[in-house]
Amino acid sequence: MENGISVNDLIEKADNDAKKSYMTRVWSMTKDQIFHELMRVHGESSKLLMQAQAEIERLNKLLDPDDGDIRH
């Protein structure tokens, strides 16, 4: 911690600056631009959810690879 500012404080400031910058850009968009941004964000979130589900399935197989159809 230098000058009373922690790494977490710096990260939070960067996050807040990024949020403010993004919101400023969104507020200046046309309806069509906002729609395209919404579709971009929706696509990215869907991709992240699919990756998370694939990782859950991979980890489940690692935990119990020989279980087959047996249910506990």
Secondary structure as the mmCIF struct_conf table of DSSP 4:
data_model
#
loop_
_struct_conf.conf_type_id
_struct_conf.id
_struct_conf.beg_label_comp_id
_struct_conf.beg_label_asym_id
_struct_conf.beg_label_seq_id
_struct_conf.end_label_comp_id
_struct_conf.end_label_asym_id
_struct_conf.end_label_seq_id
STRN STRN1 GLU A 2 GLU A 2
TURN_TY1_P TURN_TY1_P1 ASN A 3 GLY A 4
STRN STRN2 ILE A 5 ILE A 5
HELX_RH_AL_P HELX_RH_AL_P1 VAL A 7 TRP A 27
TURN_TY1_P TURN_TY1_P2 SER A 28 SER A 28
HELX_RH_AL_P HELX_RH_AL_P2 LYS A 31 LEU A 63
BEND BEND1 ASP A 64 ASP A 64
TURN_TY1_P TURN_TY1_P3 PRO A 65 ASP A 66
TURN_TY1_P TURN_TY1_P4 GLY A 68 ASP A 69
#
